[in-house]
Every structure is written in structure tokens, then in C-alpha cells.
């Protein structure tokens, strides 16, 4: 079975550090302390997503980082609606900046279409401003 990833907009996030700070908040964590993102739709391809898949985060129109998906948990809201909590490894892994237009919800991302991880030596470097990163990605510089 091929692995598949998820692609998600990180709404109201300015950069990777902002995403990390948001995920450190208690309301953004699972019961066992892992970052989670709660969404209305449950992936029909759950087995492929949880078999080594990642959630790739689009920040300011650019795919900038990913997190390994640990599991999917069921959450029932106060309104009685079933939701999916995408529980992730806390480590944010920077990837090659790739432009992506806005979309609603999340999307599947095939492994072959996923941006490559940046080399280990670059992972801890300061990130470029979003406008510059987007401009470079638009001309193919990653």
C-alpha cells in the first residue's frame, strides 16, 4: 500500500515559528501532549496516511514544513458532530519551499508530489521572509 500525505493550510500563521508556538498551546494538543489539528472530515485513506504519512503545512502560500502523522483520533464536539484529530509528531521538518494556492480543508498529497526535506545542515537556519521565499519558489529556486 503506497503512503500518502495530507496537505493543509496553516491559517493565520506567519511562519514556522508561529505554527510551532500555536501547537504548544494546551488547546492544540492531544490528551497525551502531542500536537493535533482537528478537522471535520475523516480521511478515507486512513491506513495510507497513518503508515508513515505526514501533514505538509502551507504557510503564506508556500509549503514550508511537514510533521509525521502519528494517528487519527475521533473527537465528538459539543454539537455532537464527529471530527478527526490529526495527531502529529511535535518535530517540524522544513521542506523545499513550494508555492501552493489557497484551498479549503485538507488535500491528499502523493509521496511523489511532496517537496523534499531540506538537508539536516539547513533545518536550523533562519527562514527567509515569506515574500522572498514565495518569489524564489515561483522561479524554481528552492
C-alpha positions in Angstrom: 0.0 0.0 0.0 1.5 3.3 -1.0 2.0 6.0 1.6 0.0 9.2 1.2 0.4 12.6 2.9 -2.0 15.4 3.8 -1.7 19.0 2.7 -3.2 21.7 5.0 -3.2 25.5 5.1 -1.9 26.9 8.4 -4.4 29.8 8.6 -3.4 33.0 10.4 0.2 31.7 10.7 3.1 34.0 9.7 6.0 31.5 9.7 7.1 28.1 11.0 7.9 29.5 14.5 4.3 30.8 14.7 3.0 27.3 13.8 5.2 25.8 16.5 4.0 28.3 19.1 0.4 27.6 18.3 1.0 23.9 18.6 2.5 24.3 22.0 -0.8 25.7 23.4 -2.8 23.3 25.5 -5.9 23.6 23.3 -3.8 22.4 20.3 -2.6 19.3 21.9 -3.9 15.7 22.2 -4.7 14.2 25.6 -1.2 12.7 25.6 0.5 16.0 24.8 1.1 15.7 21.0 0.2 18.5 18.6 -3.1 17.9 16.9 -5.2 19.5 14.2 -8.9 18.9 14.5 -10.9 18.8 11.2 -14.4 17.9 10.2 -13.5 15.4 7.5 -12.0 12.0 8.2 -9.5 10.7 5.6 -11.0 7.8 3.7 -7.4 6.7 3.1 -6.6 6.4 6.8 -4.4 3.3 6.5 -2.2 5.0 3.9 -2.0 8.3 5.9 -1.1 6.6 9.2 1.5 4.3 7.6 4.3 6.9 7.6 2.4 9.8 6.1 3.0 13.4 7.1 0.9 16.6 7.1 2.5 19.2 4.9 1.8 22.8 6.1 1.1 25.6 3.7 2.1 28.9 5.3 1.6 32.2 3.4 1.1 30.4 0.1 4.1 28.2 0.4 4.5 24.6 1.5 7.2 25.2 4.2 7.3 22.2 6.6 5.8 18.8 7.5 5.1 16.7 10.5 4.9 12.9 10.7 1.3 11.8 11.4 1.2 9.5 14.4 -2.5 8.7 14.4 -6.1 9.9 13.8 -8.3 10.3 16.9 -12.0 10.7 17.0 -13.4 13.8 18.6 -17.1 14.5 19.2 -17.8 18.2 19.6 -20.2 19.8 22.0 -22.5 19.9 18.9 -22.4 16.1 18.6 -20.5 16.2 15.3 -17.8 13.6 14.8 -14.4 15.1 13.9 -10.9 13.9 13.1 -7.9 14.9 15.2 -4.8 14.5 13.2 -2.2 13.8 15.9 1.4 14.6 14.8 5.0 14.2 16.0 6.0 17.6 17.5 9.1 17.9 15.3 8.5 20.3 12.4 10.7 19.3 9.4 11.4 22.1 6.9 10.9 21.2 3.3 11.9 22.8 -0.1 9.7 25.9 -0.4 6.9 25.1 -2.9 4.2 27.5 -3.9 0.6 26.4 -3.3 -2.7 28.2 -3.9 -5.2 28.5 -1.1 -7.9 25.8 -0.8 -10.5 24.7 1.7 -9.9 21.9 4.2 -7.1 19.5 3.5 -6.0 17.6 0.4 -4.2 14.3 -0.2 -0.6 14.7 -1.4 1.1 11.7 -3.2 4.6 10.9 -2.0 6.0 11.7 -5.5 4.4 15.1 -5.4 5.7 16.0 -1.9 8.5 18.5 -1.5 11.8 17.1 -0.4 13.1 17.7 3.2 15.8 20.3 3.4 19.2 18.9 4.3 20.0 18.5 8.0 22.5 21.3 7.9 19.8 23.7 6.8 17.0 22.6 9.1 18.0 25.0 11.9 18.9 28.0 9.8 16.7 31.1 10.0 13.9 31.0 7.5 13.5 33.6 4.7 10.7 36.2 4.9 7.6 34.7 3.3 7.6 37.2 0.4 11.2 36.3 -0.6 10.6 32.6 -0.1 7.5 32.8 -2.3 9.3 34.8 -5.1 12.2 32.3 -5.1 9.9 29.3 -5.2 8.0 30.9 -8.1 11.1 30.9 -10.2 12.2 27.4 -9.1 14.8 28.3 -6.5 14.3 26.1 -3.5 
